[in-house]
Amino acid sequence: MQDDGSIRLEQPGKAQLSWREKRWERRRKRQVAEEILGWILVPVIVVGCYFLVVAMLGAMGTTPGAVIQAIGQMRGGS
């Protein structure tokens, strides 16, 4: 009983998890973290590679459009 006269029912605590359940929870948390990291890092890497290629071509005095046009001419296109 509490001080105000009401009866408070105690809820039983959370049952102890087995080692398999603990492992499964750790694995699930890790997979969620990897997914979030992947959704952030993959676009950053792709954009970074694009700017790296553009910078390298700029250092060589050409542009991506000129390279694509040269490849098209080598293939026999117009």
Backbone as JSON, one array per atom type, in Angstrom:
{
  "sequence": "MQDDGSIRLEQPGKAQLSWREKRWERRRKRQVAEEILGWILVPVIVVGCYFLVVAMLGAMGTTPGAVIQAIGQMRGGS",
  "N": [[0.83, -1.18, 0.0], [0.36, 2.26, -0.67], [1.22, 5.56, 0.58], [-1.06, 7.18, 0.32], [-3.15, 5.47, 0.59], [-3.92, 3.96, -1.59], [-3.66, 0.99, -3.5], [-0.86, -0.25, -5.08], [-0.05, -2.03, -7.86], [2.63, -4.06, -8.49], [4.53, -4.41, -11.36], [5.95, -7.19, -12.9], [9.49, -7.42, -13.48], [11.39, -7.08, -16.53], [11.96, -10.05, -18.24], [14.98, -11.92, -18.06], [17.19, -11.9, -20.77], [18.19, -14.48, -23.02], [21.43, -15.71, -24.08], [21.38, -16.02, -26.81], [19.29, -14.35, -27.59], [20.32, -11.89, -26.76], [22.54, -11.75, -28.47], [21.21, -11.65, -30.91], [19.9, -9.17, -30.68], [22.13, -7.42, -30.55], [23.21, -7.89, -33.09], [21.1, -6.98, -34.7], [21.02, -4.24, -34.02], [23.55, -3.52, -34.94], [23.26, -3.99, -37.68], [21.3, -2.13, -38.35], [22.7, 0.23, -37.82], [24.73, -0.01, -39.73], [23.23, 0.14, -42.09], [22.24, 2.78, -41.94], [24.66, 4.18, -41.98], [25.55, 3.36, -44.5], [23.63, 4.55, -46.2], [24.38, 7.15, -45.91], [27.17, 7.31, -46.46], [27.63, 6.13, -49.04], [26.46, 7.87, -51.09], [28.11, 10.11, -50.58], [30.65, 9.12, -51.22], [30.3, 8.52, -53.97], [29.75, 11.08, -55.07], [32.12, 12.32, -54.34], [33.97, 10.84, -55.88], [33.14, 11.6, -58.43], [33.8, 14.37, -58.44], [36.55, 14.09, -58.1], [37.32, 12.83, -60.5], [36.59, 14.84, -62.33], [38.33, 16.88, -61.48], [40.8, 15.68, -61.98], [40.71, 15.37, -64.78], [40.49, 18.05, -65.45], [43.01, 18.93, -64.62], [44.53, 17.71, -66.53], [43.8, 19.14, -68.68], [41.38, 18.78, -70.06], [37.85, 17.94, -70.49], [35.06, 16.11, -69.06], [33.03, 15.86, -71.0], [34.45, 16.2, -73.4], [36.05, 13.92, -73.37], [34.09, 11.91, -73.52], [33.05, 12.5, -76.02], [35.3, 11.96, -77.62], [35.57, 9.23, -77.21], [33.2, 8.38, -78.4], [33.78, 9.05, -81.08], [35.89, 7.33, -81.58], [34.57, 4.92, -81.52], [33.28, 5.04, -83.86], [31.07, 6.55, -84.18], [29.17, 9.6, -84.73]],
  "CA": [[0.0, 0.0, 0.0], [1.08, 3.53, -0.7], [0.86, 6.49, 1.64], [-2.41, 7.73, 0.15], [-4.13, 4.42, 0.81], [-4.2, 3.17, -2.8], [-2.82, -0.2, -3.67], [-0.12, -0.2, -6.33], [0.35, -3.36, -8.3], [3.97, -4.11, -9.06], [4.66, -5.21, -12.57], [7.21, -7.95, -12.86], [10.54, -6.88, -14.33], [11.59, -7.72, -17.83], [12.66, -11.33, -18.1], [16.37, -11.91, -18.49], [17.34, -12.42, -22.12], [19.19, -15.53, -23.18], [22.59, -15.25, -24.84], [21.0, -15.95, -28.23], [18.49, -13.14, -27.77], [21.24, -10.76, -26.66], [23.32, -11.72, -29.7], [20.32, -11.21, -31.97], [19.7, -7.72, -30.52], [23.37, -6.75, -30.96], [23.31, -8.01, -34.55], [20.08, -6.1, -35.28], [21.48, -2.86, -33.84], [24.69, -3.3, -35.84], [22.77, -3.93, -39.05], [20.63, -0.83, -38.52], [23.75, 1.25, -37.88], [25.4, -0.15, -41.02], [22.32, 0.66, -43.11], [22.24, 4.25, -41.85], [25.97, 4.61, -42.44], [25.6, 3.14, -45.94], [22.82, 5.56, -46.87], [25.09, 8.43, -45.85], [28.51, 7.25, -47.04], [27.67, 5.8, -50.46], [26.35, 9.08, -51.92], [29.29, 10.95, -50.38], [31.74, 8.52, -51.99], [30.01, 8.68, -55.4], [29.94, 12.49, -55.42], [33.57, 12.57, -54.23], [34.63, 10.25, -57.05], [32.83, 12.45, -59.59], [34.63, 15.58, -58.38], [37.94, 13.68, -58.3], [37.51, 12.62, -61.95], [36.55, 16.16, -62.98], [39.56, 17.58, -61.13], [41.93, 15.07, -62.7], [40.59, 15.74, -66.19], [40.82, 19.47, -65.53], [44.46, 19.05, -64.49], [45.1, 17.28, -67.81], [43.39, 20.09, -69.71], [40.22, 18.33, -70.82], [36.6, 17.88, -69.74], [34.39, 14.82, -69.25], [32.32, 15.89, -72.28], [35.41, 15.98, -74.48], [36.45, 12.51, -73.31], [32.98, 11.11, -74.03], [32.99, 12.74, -77.46], [36.42, 11.25, -78.24], [35.24, 7.79, -77.18], [32.19, 8.18, -79.44], [34.44, 9.1, -82.39], [36.69, 6.11, -81.73], [33.64, 3.83, -81.8], [32.78, 5.2, -85.21], [29.87, 7.38, -84.18], [29.41, 10.98, -85.17]],
  "C": [[0.87, 1.24, 0.0], [0.57, 4.43, 0.41], [-0.56, 7.01, 1.52], [-3.49, 6.67, 0.27], [-4.43, 3.58, -0.42], [-3.22, 2.01, -2.88], [-2.17, -0.12, -5.04], [0.32, -1.6, -6.68], [1.72, -3.28, -8.95], [3.97, -4.96, -10.3], [5.98, -5.96, -12.5], [8.22, -7.34, -13.83], [10.66, -7.66, -15.63], [12.41, -9.0, -17.63], [14.07, -11.21, -18.66], [16.47, -12.55, -19.87], [18.4, -13.51, -22.15], [20.35, -14.98, -24.02], [22.26, -15.16, -26.32], [20.19, -14.69, -28.51], [19.35, -11.89, -27.68], [22.06, -10.62, -27.93], [22.47, -11.2, -30.85], [20.08, -9.7, -31.89], [20.94, -6.94, -30.93], [23.5, -6.75, -32.47], [22.32, -7.06, -35.24], [20.5, -4.64, -35.17], [22.64, -2.55, -34.79], [24.23, -3.17, -37.28], [22.05, -2.61, -39.32], [21.66, 0.27, -38.65], [24.47, 1.19, -39.22], [24.53, 0.38, -42.15], [22.33, 2.18, -43.12], [23.56, 4.8, -42.39], [26.09, 4.46, -43.95], [24.81, 4.19, -46.7], [23.49, 6.92, -46.86], [26.39, 8.37, -46.64], [28.53, 6.97, -48.54], [27.47, 7.03, -51.34], [27.55, 10.01, -51.79], [30.46, 10.43, -51.21], [31.53, 8.72, -53.48], [30.25, 10.12, -55.83], [31.43, 12.84, -55.35], [34.34, 12.02, -55.41], [34.38, 11.09, -58.3], [33.72, 13.69, -59.59], [36.11, 15.25, -58.54], [38.24, 13.49, -59.78], [37.53, 13.95, -62.67], [37.83, 16.93, -62.7], [40.76, 17.01, -61.87], [41.89, 15.41, -64.18], [40.91, 17.21, -66.39], [42.32, 19.71, -65.43], [45.16, 18.62, -65.78], [44.65, 18.17, -68.97], [42.22, 19.64, -70.56], [38.98, 18.31, -69.92], [35.98, 16.5, -69.93], [33.63, 14.76, -70.58], [33.24, 15.62, -73.46], [35.87, 14.52, -74.52], [35.35, 11.63, -73.88], [32.85, 11.28, -75.54], [34.1, 11.99, -78.19], [36.15, 9.75, -78.27], [34.19, 7.48, -78.24], [32.8, 8.2, -80.83], [35.27, 7.84, -82.62], [35.8, 4.92, -82.06], [33.07, 3.93, -83.2], [31.52, 6.01, -85.3], [30.2, 8.79, -84.62], [29.53, 11.94, -84.01]]
}
